[in-house]
Amino acid sequence: MARFLQWSDLHREFGTPERPVPFPLPTDETPAGSVDAILIAGDLDRAVNHVRSLIEIHEAWSVPVVSIFGNHEPYGSSESEARARVAEDLAEARAAGHDIHVLDRDEMVIGDTRILGCTLWTDFEILGRRDDMMMSAEFVMNDYRHVQAGPERDGHQCAADTLGYHRRDRAWLLEALSKPFDGRTLVMTHHLPIPEVLASESGKGDYAPAYVSDMRADILGHRIDTWVSGHTHWARRGIVEGRQGPIAFTANMSGYVRGGHRQNTNFEPYRIIDTQAPQAGLDRIDIDDRKLAGLQTAQEVLRDLADESPAGPS
């Protein structure tokens, strides 16, 4: 078993050296060293400071810190430059003894739990009319104004780029899930893999294709204990039934800090995932956002999967 603190979207890029954006610090009730690791599901800080923030959290908590890239890490650079910078800083920090990790289509094991981590992005398919949704995303989302295309071409990244990132991450993740593992499996992505996790309170329904994909037909057949996500800035948590048992979907975003005030996101700074009972205290969730109400229910997706083939180990 393992116990993890779970955060995302700390957005420390909104701070300054004189006034840094804080992160939750140990308390008497949750002291340093009292969990096995801290999981950060993206949007911790821009790439130039991502590892520095991981080091600060590691020094404060004295446990491994495991993060993934969100959509904000490359702001001010390109995806390739951001990843290269983080890899260089990470190697230096780990050589100095800091137990920190950035999973980018990668996995690690803590206790009896394997952690599979990637950004995921989205396929823009969830409301149909993919090409229209991609054009809308480019018009609305800062991701397509603040991230450069990279050395291969001038200009900014476009929706076709992030669709390619999604397909790359999705292929890796589904292959990793197909490999047997004698223990528990926790998946950590920044973007949402199923519509049930999009909370109506987030106000993201009109832009759902930029936040969530419908991967239920791909993932509900696998043995997954917990799926951690971020991105939408409203934490929603609950259970969705899979063919091999219930899956706990849990998000815990901190949100933007502007003018010294933190955005209300339903954040619980000391929320712990206990992998021995990740569903404890969670209720079953169904699709919440009215924009997605026309989709199949998870029960209908499961029924279709059962019709296709018998359940087996995965």
N, C-alpha and C positions, 0 to 999 in steps of 0.2 A: 504494500500500500504506500501511498504518498499523499502529502498535503501541500497544496499550492495556493499562494495568494494570486489573485487574477486581476490584472488591470489592462486597460487599453486607452488610447487617445489621451494621454497625458499632455500632449501638445506643448512641450517645453520650449518649442521654438518661439512662443509668444513672450518669453521672458527676456530679461537683459542681465548682464553680469551683476548689476547693482540690485536687481529685483528678479531673481530667477523664479520660474514657475515651480512651486513646491510639489513634492510627491509624498504619499503617506509614509510617516515615520513610525518606527516601533513604539509600542505602548506597553503599559503593565499587563494589559489583557492579551496583547499579541506582541511579545518581545522579540528582539532580534534572535535569529536562530530557531524560532519556534515552528517554522514551516520547512519543507524540503526544498522549495524553490519558489521564485516569483516568475509568473508568466506574464508577458506584456505583448498583447495582440496587435502591435503596430501603432504608428503615429506617436511614437515616444518623443522624437526630436528630429530635426533635419540631419542629413547624413554627416555633415561636418561635426556635429555634436552628439550623434547617437551613442557612440561608444563612451564618450565622457559621461553621459547621463546614466548609462549602464553601470559604469564604475562607481558613481556616486550612490546608486541604489544598492549595489553589492557591498560597498563599505558600510552603509547604514544598517543593512539587514544581516550581513554575514552568512548569506546563503547563495547558491547559484541563481543567476538571473538569466532568463531565456526570453528572447524577443524575436519578432519577425518584422519585415518591412511592411509599413502601411503605404497609403498613397501620398503622404506628406513628406516622407523621408527624402525623395529626390527633388523637392522644391528648391529652385535656384540652381539646379544642375540637370543632368540627364540620368536616366535609370542606370546606364552602364557606369557613369562616373560615380554615382552614389554608392553603388555596390562595391566598386573598386576602393573607394575611400573607406567605407566601413570595414571591408576585409583587411585593409592595411592597418587601420587603427586597432581592430580586434586582435590581430596577430600580436601586435606590440603589447596590448593590455594583458592578454593571456600569458605572454612570456614573462610579464611582471607579476604574475600570480593571481590575477583577477579571474574568478570563476564565472565568466559571462559568455553568452552564446547568442548568435544570430542565425536562426534557421531560415534558409532560403532554398526551398525544395530539399529539405534535409530533415534528419531525425536524430533523436538522442533518447536514451533511456535513463530514467530516474526512478529508483526503487523497482517496482514491478510494472511501471508504466512507460510505454514508448510514446514520445511526443513527435508528431508529424507536423511540420511547420512550413507554410508558404503564404504569400499575399492573397492569391486566388483571383483577384479582380472579378469581372463579370462577363457573361456572354451576351448581354443586352437583349436577351430573348424573352424575358419573363412576361412582357406585355404584348409580344408580337411586334411586327413592323420593325425588325432589328435595325435596318438602315436609317429609318427615321429617328429611332431612339439614339443611335450613335451620333447623328447630326445634332440632336437636341443636347446631348451630353457635352459635346464640344462647345456649344454656345453657353451652357449654364455652369459647367464645372470648372473650378480653378485648376484642376489637374491638367487641363489642356492649355493653360496660359502661363503656368509657373514651372513647368517641367520642359526642358529642352529635348529635342528629338535625339540628340547624340551625335557622335562624330560622322555617322554615315550620311547625314543630310542636315540642312539648315532648318531653322524654325522650331516649332514646339511639337511635343508629342501629340498624337491624334488618337481618336477612338480605335482606329484599326490597330494601332500599336498595343493598346491595353487589351484589346480582344485577343491579340496574339499572346500576350502575357498570360491571360486567363487560360487559353488552350494549353500552353506549356505547363502551367502549374497544375491544371486539372488532370492532365495526362500523367504527370508524376505522382500526384496524390492517389489517383485510382490504382495505379500500379503498386504503390506502397501499401495501400489498404488490402490489396489482393494477396500479400505475402503473409503467411501464418505467423503469429506471434503468441508465445506462451505467457501471456500477461494481459494487462489492460492497455487500451489504446485511447489516447487523447489527441485530437486534431486541433491545431490552432491556425486560423486564417484571419486576415483582416476583414475581407468582404464576406457577406453572408451566403451560405450555401443553400438555404431553403427559405421559402416565403413565410413560414410560421414565425421566424425570428425577427421579422420586420415589425416593429411596434408602431401603431398608429400615432402615438405621442411624438414620434420622431419627425413627423411631417414630411417624410421622404417619399410618400406614395406616388406622387406625380413623377418623381425621378427614380423610381424603384429599379429600372434597368441598370442604373449606375451603381447600385448598392447591393443587389441580391440577384442570384441565379437560382433556378429551380433544378437542383441536382438530386432530388429525392429518388428518382429512378436509378441513379448511379450509386447512391450511398446507403439507402435504407436496407439493402441486402447485406451489408458488411457488418462485422462485429466492431462497433464503435461504442465506447463507454461515455465519452464526453467530447463535445465540440465547442471550442472557445472562439469567439469572434469579436469584432469591434465595429468601427466605422460610422454607424448611424447616429451616434450621440444620444441614444436612449436605450438604456439597458433593459433587455427582455430575456427572461429565463424560463425554461420549462422542458417538459419531456415530450418527445415524439417517438412513437413506437416504431421499431425496426423489425425486420424478420428474425433477428437473433437477439431480441431483447430491447428494452427502452434505451434511448439515447438522450442524455442530458445536454441540451443546448443552452449555453450560458454566455452572456455578454455583460461587461462591466466597464463602461466608458466613463472617463473623467470629464473630458470636454475642454472647450476653449476657456482661457483666462484672459479677460479684457478689462482694463481699468481696475485691476485688483479683484474682480468678481469672477467666480467660476460659473460657467453655464450649468443649469440644472439638467442632469442627464440620468437621474435615478441611480447614481453611483454609490456603491458601498465599498469604501476603501479597505476594509478588513474582511472582505468576503473570501472564504476559503473553500476550495474544491477538495473534498476528501475522496480519493479515488476508490476507497473501499465501498463508498455509498454515494456516488456522485448525484443520484436522483433524489437524495434525501431533501425534504422540504420543498420540492418542486412539483407542480401540477402539470397535467397534460395541457399543451397549448395547440390551438388551431390557428388558421390564418386570421390575422387581426386587422390588417389594413384593407379598407374597402376597395382600393384600387386593384387588389389582388384577389378579390372575392370570387371571381369567375374561374379560378384555377381549381384543379382537382384537390380534394382533401388528401391528407397523408394516408388515410385508410383506403381510399380509392387507388392510390398509387401502389400501396402494399398488395391490394387485391390483384392488380394487374401483374405485379411481380410474381405472385403466387401462381397465376395462370400460366406464366411463361416457363417456369422451371421449379422443381422442388428445392426447398431450402437445404443448404449444405454448409459445411464449415468454410469460413473465409478469413 
